[in-house]
């Protein structure tokens, strides 16, 4: 019997994640794809990243990151939030052999419990992020 459970919670599915090339390093500025009011986010930390000494942590689609709001309303600016990356410009290779890439790097702000802070997602979301985060799959208008 496998010890891994198939239960899906708000925190995201932790068990199996396909390899997606990590393309968004710490300190990169990405767009905010929800309707919280934030325009751009700076990646501060990639949670769960295990890397080599002095290697800059990087994130990919579906990863949970800690961000700081760079552009947006004054009440959100300079505040840290958790976010999930839903798009990346670097091509994602699927099992079928198809490569998918987006026009921008984008994330949505998420509460510590895993719920989305906004009520809408602007633009498409990658299927890798939607599989891992069920709340993103519910709110995304287009899943690519």
RAFEN-V463462 format. One record per residue. N is the residue number from 1. RES is the residue in three letters. D_FIRST is the distance of its C-alpha to the first C-alpha in whole Angstrom. Layout:
n:N res:RES d_first:D_FIRST
n:N res:RES d_first:D_FIRST
This chain:
n:1 res:UNK d_first:0
n:2 res:UNK d_first:4
n:3 res:UNK d_first:6
n:4 res:UNK d_first:9
n:5 res:UNK d_first:11
n:6 res:UNK d_first:13
n:7 res:UNK d_first:16
n:8 res:UNK d_first:19
n:9 res:UNK d_first:21
n:10 res:UNK d_first:25
n:11 res:UNK d_first:24
n:12 res:UNK d_first:22
n:13 res:UNK d_first:19
n:14 res:UNK d_first:18
n:15 res:UNK d_first:15
n:16 res:UNK d_first:16
n:17 res:UNK d_first:20
n:18 res:UNK d_first:22
n:19 res:UNK d_first:25
n:20 res:UNK d_first:28
n:21 res:UNK d_first:31
n:22 res:UNK d_first:32
n:23 res:UNK d_first:36
n:24 res:UNK d_first:37
n:25 res:UNK d_first:38
n:26 res:UNK d_first:39
n:27 res:UNK d_first:42
n:28 res:UNK d_first:42
n:29 res:UNK d_first:44
n:30 res:UNK d_first:42
n:31 res:UNK d_first:43
n:32 res:UNK d_first:41
n:33 res:UNK d_first:40
n:34 res:UNK d_first:40
n:35 res:UNK d_first:43
n:36 res:UNK d_first:43
n:37 res:UNK d_first:46
n:38 res:UNK d_first:45
n:39 res:UNK d_first:46
n:40 res:UNK d_first:45
n:41 res:UNK d_first:42
n:42 res:UNK d_first:42
n:43 res:UNK d_first:39
n:44 res:UNK d_first:39
n:45 res:UNK d_first:36
n:46 res:UNK d_first:32
n:47 res:UNK d_first:30
n:48 res:UNK d_first:26
n:49 res:UNK d_first:29
n:50 res:UNK d_first:28
n:51 res:UNK d_first:31
n:52 res:UNK d_first:34
n:53 res:UNK d_first:37
n:54 res:UNK d_first:39
n:55 res:UNK d_first:37
n:56 res:UNK d_first:38
n:57 res:UNK d_first:35
n:58 res:UNK d_first:34
n:59 res:UNK d_first:32
n:60 res:UNK d_first:31
n:61 res:UNK d_first:30
n:62 res:UNK d_first:28
n:63 res:UNK d_first:28
n:64 res:UNK d_first:29
n:65 res:UNK d_first:33
n:66 res:UNK d_first:35
n:67 res:UNK d_first:39
n:68 res:UNK d_first:42
n:69 res:UNK d_first:44
n:70 res:UNK d_first:47
n:71 res:UNK d_first:49
n:72 res:UNK d_first:49
n:73 res:UNK d_first:51
n:74 res:UNK d_first:52
n:75 res:UNK d_first:50
n:76 res:UNK d_first:47
n:77 res:UNK d_first:48
n:78 res:UNK d_first:47
n:79 res:UNK d_first:44
n:80 res:UNK d_first:41
n:81 res:UNK d_first:38
n:82 res:UNK d_first:34
n:83 res:UNK d_first:34
n:84 res:UNK d_first:32
n:85 res:UNK d_first:33
n:86 res:UNK d_first:33
n:87 res:UNK d_first:35
n:88 res:UNK d_first:36
n:89 res:UNK d_first:39
n:90 res:UNK d_first:37
n:91 res:UNK d_first:36
n:92 res:UNK d_first:32
n:93 res:UNK d_first:31
n:94 res:UNK d_first:28
n:95 res:UNK d_first:26
n:96 res:UNK d_first:28
n:97 res:UNK d_first:31
n:98 res:UNK d_first:33
n:99 res:UNK d_first:34
n:100 res:UNK d_first:35
n:101 res:UNK d_first:37
n:102 res:UNK d_first:39
n:103 res:UNK d_first:43
n:104 res:UNK d_first:42
n:105 res:UNK d_first:39
n:106 res:UNK d_first:38
n:107 res:UNK d_first:36
n:108 res:UNK d_first:36
n:109 res:UNK d_first:36
n:110 res:UNK d_first:34
n:111 res:UNK d_first:34
n:112 res:UNK d_first:32
n:113 res:UNK d_first:29
n:114 res:UNK d_first:29
n:115 res:UNK d_first:31
n:116 res:UNK d_first:34
n:117 res:UNK d_first:37
n:118 res:UNK d_first:39
n:119 res:UNK d_first:39
n:120 res:UNK d_first:39
n:121 res:UNK d_first:38
n:122 res:UNK d_first:41
n:123 res:UNK d_first:40
n:124 res:UNK d_first:37
n:125 res:UNK d_first:34
n:126 res:UNK d_first:31
n:127 res:UNK d_first:28
n:128 res:UNK d_first:26
n:129 res:UNK d_first:27
n:130 res:UNK d_first:27
n:131 res:UNK d_first:23
n:132 res:UNK d_first:23
n:133 res:UNK d_first:25
n:134 res:UNK d_first:26
n:135 res:UNK d_first:29
n:136 res:UNK d_first:30
n:137 res:UNK d_first:29
n:138 res:UNK d_first:31
n:139 res:UNK d_first:34
n:140 res:UNK d_first:35
n:141 res:UNK d_first:37
n:142 res:UNK d_first:36
n:143 res:UNK d_first:33
n:144 res:UNK d_first:33
